[in-house]
């Protein structure tokens, strides 16, 4: 009976040792991947912010171009009309088609209008958006971001190769 209990305890210790070893290896793998995961998150956050800058730039440029100086309405009245949620939805839809931007990248019309009003932004004072800026942002998003992820993947392969030796 005592021999059987000792044998069972030894088997359980061996099973637990294997389990602890597997958990240790898993934890070490997770710890090694933290810097890379952080880098991926930072690149994704940068791309997200860049898309927002692009969209907001295009929206503000479009709204600025809609001001007519020969109108009977004041600039403030024109801005108020342009910032109505229905008008913004229509503008966002046109811009999405015109610039091949996903409609989900556009801000919520109500919060956009509220922000413009709270910050007391005068859209008619904005300078024209230079097309080179939008093209540069597109190049960065389409060409440069994938290169960053590819370089990151190559670095990980190198690290795994060195660690495996």
N, C-alpha and C positions, 0 to 999 in steps of 0.2 A: 504494500500500500504506500509506504513512504517512497519507495523507488518510483512508483507511478507518479506521485505528486511532484517529485523532483524532476522527473522526465518532462512532465507537462509544463512546469515552470521554465525549464530550459528551452523547450519548444516555443513557448510564448515570448520569452526574452529574444529568441532568434527572430521571431515574426515581428516583434516590436522594433528590434534593431534594424531590420530591413525597412520597416515603415518609417522610422526616424531618419534613416539614411536617404530614403526617397524624398521625404519632406525637406531635408536639409538641401539636397540637390535642387529641388524645385524652388526653394527660397533663395538660394544663391543665384539661380537663373533669373529670378524676378529682380533681385538687387542689381545684377549686371545690366538688365535691360532698362532700369530707371532713367539713366541719362539719355538713352536713345528715345524712350517714350516721351520724355520732357521736350526733347528737340523736335520730335514730330508734332507735339501739341503746339509748340511755339510757331512752327512753320504753318500749321493749319490756322492758327489764330491770326498770323500775319496775312495769309491769303484771304481770310474772311474780312479783315479790316480793309485790305486793299480793294476787295469787291465793293464794300460799303462806300469807300471814298470815291470809287469810279461811279457808282450809281448816284450818289448825292451830287457829285460834280455835274453829271449829265442832267439830272433833274433841275438843279439850280440854274444851269445854263439855259435849259429849255424854258423855264419859267421867266427868266430874265429877258429872253428874246420875245416873249409874248406881250411885253409892255409896249403900248403904242403912245407916242408922244403927242399925237394929234387927237387923242380921245377927249371926249367931254368929261370923262371921269378923272378924278385925281389918281395919282400913283397909288396912294393908300387904298382907294376903292378898287382899283384894278388888282392889287395884290390880294385884297380880301376875296375878290371873286375867283382868283386863281387858286386860292388855298381852300376853297370849299371841298369837302371830301369827295363829292361826285366828280368835280373838275379834276382833282388830283388822281382819282382812280382812272379817269379817261386819259390823262396825260401819262400816267405810269404805263398803261396798256400800250399806248402808241410808242413810247420810248422802248418798252420791252421788245416790241416787234422790230422797231427801227434799228436797234443796237444789238439784237439777238441776246438779250439778257433775260434770265429766268425771272418771272414776275415775283417769285418768293424773295429775290434779293432786294426788292424795293421796300421802303419803310411803310409802316401802317399810315394811311393818309391822315387819320385823325391826330395821331401822335406827332407826325411830321408838321402838320399845320400848327398844332399847339406849341411845338418847340420853336418854330419860326416866330410866332407871336410872343412867346415868353422872352425870347432873346432879342426881340425888337429888331429883327433882321429886315433890312430894306433890300429886297431882291433886285430892284432896278439899279442899285449901285454896284452890283457884281460886274466884274470885267468878263469879257468873252472867254470861254474855255478854248484853249488851244488844242487842236486835234492831235498834235504830237504827244500831249500828255496822256490822252486816252489810249493812243496806240502803244505808248510806253508801258502803261499799266496792263494792257492786253498781252504784250510780249512777255512781261514778267509773269503773269498768271499762266499763260499757255506754254511758254518755252522754258522759263527759268525755274519755276516751281517743280516741275517734273525732274529736272536735272538735280535739284537739291535732294529730292527723295531718292533718286538713283545713287547719288554720292553717299547718302546716309546708309543705303542698303549695302553698298560696296564696303564701307567702313565696318559695318557689322560682320560681313563675311570675313574680312581680314582679322577682326578681333576673335571671331569664333575659330578661325584657323590657327591663330597663335595660342589660344586657350586650350585647343584640343591636343596640342603637342606635349 
